[in-house]
Amino acid sequence: MALNLALKNATTTSPVPTLYRSMLRELPKVLSIYDIDMPLLEAQQKIKTHFTINGAVKDERVKEILIAKGYMELEETLMQWKQKAQLMRVFEGQEGKFGADVKVADRAVDVKAEWERLQKDKKEGIKVL
C-alpha cells in the first residue's frame, strides 16, 4: 500500500511533498486505529516537525534513504505492526536517550575531578573499588 506509493512516486521530481501528503492523508485513520487522544492539528504539527528537522539534508542518497524509511514507517503503522507506545514516541517526542547515546553523551566524566575524588576518599579511609 504505502510502498506502492513509494514506487509510483519514485519518478516524480520531488517525492518529499508526496510522502508528507500521504502521511497527512492517513493521519486521521492512524489516530483512530491506535486510539490516540490528540487533536488532528497537533498531530499534523508533530509530523511537520519531523520533516523540517531533516529539511536541511542535501545529500541525495541520504534523502532517498529518509524517504524510503518514511514510507516504511507509514506502512508499518497502517498495518498495525507498531505498538501504541512506539507511535506515541513520534507524537510526543523522545525525552530520554537510549542505548549508545546514553553511554556516549551522559557518561562523560571529568577525569581530573574523578581522580581527586578518589584520592580524597582514599585519605578518609573510604574503600575505593
Summary of the structure (lengths in Angstrom):
residues: 129
radius of gyration: 22.3
end to end distance: 57.6
largest distance: 72.1
contacts: 272
relative contact order: 0.11
helix: 71%
strand: 0%
